Every structure is written in structure tokens, then in C-alpha cells.
């Protein structure tokens, strides 16, 4: 019977996902004439072309290898190169070791590629024999982190764009979002996209799979300059990572075309930062996955009746909310940078994790205060302070200086402190955004906000000398600040729904028993 219930829950979740993603047109809307279609075959042909070893002739870059043959081999997510040098090249040995390599061109019978300046990195140069004085033969070994079909990336401006990233994952990565199915010119599965719309622009964040290989990326549905497209595309990827806890990057293929299908396109390949895989998602439509983890940690049996009540409440992350999140990440670098800090922190040791969350939290608070015009309250009414209290301090300083009790430097320092005496406290400043956005902080959350100042000044907000108790207290502070960060940003974008309550989920670890649900309504 228990197995049957689990199967029923799984089927229910699948049906719910399908229903949630059906967009029913209003009477004023017309059904689309044909399903969404994307063409990837020509893109993947270019990408797959990198997987087999190739030899090219070098044109430019440096005197020591101009006109020589270069071997390029794709190994995992790296483009490795090797160039052989002979005795006659001995004079260029120092140039190789100094890495003086400018932009250059690679050509063979059917291809012409361009490698920009500073994109070639020497890793080693090895002699082909041990008799260096007789035969100065050696092989240059290195890597290329950028290569493309155009010499100048400004040729990508004013075109339709696609960013495409290959990765390996067992997850259907867009399943918790309001999404659309699309058809393709390739035999593939899990073809799903999210529509992103803001400022009269539209983009698609998409995913598809061929065998074990997954791909995801971003399409622009209008012509744009390349740098603007890149910035918005990375904001979309980052927004996804912020919500789901995983960010798949590493190697990126860019395509640009006058044709919206991108069948015929320029391309550019680039290695960027490594994948960040934490599985520390804040949002899910699968209550079973959260409750199963919670009861497993406590050594308890899962009550499927409790899980069932959440199935109708956990709706997909809406297109509107995701679009707004991407827009904020694109327009406000603090949010995008903070999201990366949070993702990186998820994998850090506890002390670094907590401090990183606090840095991100403070940056987000100050940015939100500017965006929604929040002024934290002063300790004393401003009029009373300016007219009645501050003048008394100023008179006292004048008197002390006149009596020779303060020199000029001391007077300047104390005057500065007087001017700041009525500034909002750190607590007021860092809790004001919650009040403005309509979230009531409890006493434990306020305590964790107060503790963040200790993190930022190199001390830990713990009381006990017991290592186990210290760990629990620090862990609770960490997951609470993490939760508050998400509440702030999701409230800002107008999200109304449920997120995972990590302080509750991890109460077995923190030792803090909370009378709360495993999902928080915001």
C-alpha cells in the first residue's frame, strides 16, 4: 500500500506539472497557428565539429609559430593545442615561455577560425629528446579558451542570437516553471522553454536532451547588439540558478544570424566559469522530495496524507515572476552578483558560507532600499534632533575646544560622530526592506540579522565553548539568513507562493525545533 501511494503521488505531480504549464487563451487571444519550433541541427554540427582532432595552419599571433601547424583536440570542456618546434626555432624559445601571443587565424581546406588576443594559454613546452644542445626540438602544449568564425565580434551586432551550453544532468531542469513545449529538427526529448519578457523584448530560456547529453540556452526573438544579448542571457541563466541551486556553464557556444531560426550563423566558442552544482533549491513543486528528506533525517516514516495537502498549493513558478527576476538581475548588478555569491557559498565550509550569505544579504538590502525608496527610521525624531538636541552637542564641543580640552583633530573626529549619532541603527536599516515589502520578521530572524555584523567583522556569533553547540548555532544563523535573502528578492518581484523552509528542514541539524511548516508562504 505504501508503494502504491508513492506511485499515485508521482503520477499526480506529473499531471499537475502538465496542467500548470497549459496556457489557455482568453476569448481575445487566438490559438497559435503552429507549435513553437527551434532548429538546432546546424548549431550542433558546429559544436560536434570540435570533438574530433584537427590540424590547422597558423596565420599571425606570434613570430615563433606563424605558418606552423597546430593540432587542436577537444577533451571534455577544454580545447587543447600542440605545436611542434624545430632546431631552427631556437631563437623563439623565450617568446614561447613569455606567452607573447596576439590574435591569429587558423585555416585548413574547409574552415577558417579566429582566436582573439589573450585567448591562448601556454601550459608547458616539452623537449622531444634529451639532447637539447644538439637538437632543440620541443612541443608547445596549451589551451584555447575562445575561438570563432568571425575576426571581430562586432559582426554579431544587430542580429538574432543564441547561447547554447552542453551539460550532463539527470534533472529535467525547467520542470518547476511555467513553460512551453517546442518541436525541433533534431531527435530530442525534454524540449521545454520559458518565455522571458520585459521592456518590449522577448527571450526564450530553453532545454532539450539527446541521450544523456543535455543542452540549455537562451534565444533572442529580436535583433540586438551582442553585448546586450550576452548580459541578458547570463541574467536568465543566473536567475534560474538562484531559484534551483544549480548553474550549468563552463563552455558556451554563441550563434548570431540574420535569420531568426539561426540555421545559418556566425559562431563563437568561449570557456567561462565552472558549473556550480549545489542542489540547494529554494523552490519546488514536488512536496514529496522535501518531506522525504525531512523525515529521513529524523528517522521517521513519511505521512503521505500530510504531503498530499501540498500538491494543489505548489504551483509552477510563473512566467511573469521569472521575467521580472531576470529583468532585476540584468538591470541591477548587485542582485546578479549576490546570486553568484549565494550559489558559491552553498558549497563552502560553514564559517565561509555564513559570512558569504551575510555579504550578499547586506548588498541586497541596500539595493532594495534605493529601488523602493526606503528610509530607515532615525533613533530620535529628525526635527527634534536637528532643532533641540544636536545644537547642544555642538555647543559643548565649541566650549571644550575653547577651553583647550580638544585640539583640532579631536574636534573634527567628535563633530563627525555627532553628525552620525541619529543615523538609523544597523538593525533598523537591514529590517526596513521587510517592513516595506510586507513580511513580518520574527524574533529569531531579527536575532540572526543582528548577528550578521559579527560575521562581517571576523567573529562568530556563538556563545558556547562546546564545538557541537557552536556548529548548531552557526548553522541556524546561516540557513536563516539564506531564507531571508530569498524572501526579500521574491517579495520584490511580486512572487506569491511557497518556498522551502530550510531552517525547518534542517532542524535536526541545528537543534532548533520550529513550529512551522516545511514550506513558507510569501
ABEGO torsion letter per residue (X at the ends): XAAAAAAAAAAAAAAAAAAAABBBBBAABBBBABBBBBBAAAAAAAAAAAABBBBBBBBEGBAAABGBBBBBBBBEABBBBBBBBBAAAAAAAAAAAAGBBBBBBBBBAABBBBBBBGABBBABBBBABABAAABBBBBBBBBBABBBABABAAAABGBBBBBBBBBBBABBAAAABBBBBBBBABBBBGBBBBBBBBGGBBBBBBBBBBEABBBBEBBBABBBBAAAAAAAAAAAAAAAAAAAGBBBBGBBBBBBBABAAGABBBBBBBBBBBBBBAGBBABBABAAAAAAAAAAAAGBBBBAAAAAAAAAABBBBBAAAAAAAAAAAAABAAAAAAAAAAAAAAABBAAAAAAAAAAAAAAAAAAAAAAAGBBBBBABBAAAAAAAAAAAAAAAAAAAAAAGABBAAAAAAAAAAAAAAABBBAAAAAAAAAAAAGBBBBAAAAAAAAAAAAAAAGBBBBABABAAAAAAAAAAAAAAAAAAAAAAAAAAAGBBEBBBBAAAAAAAAAGBBBBBBABBBX
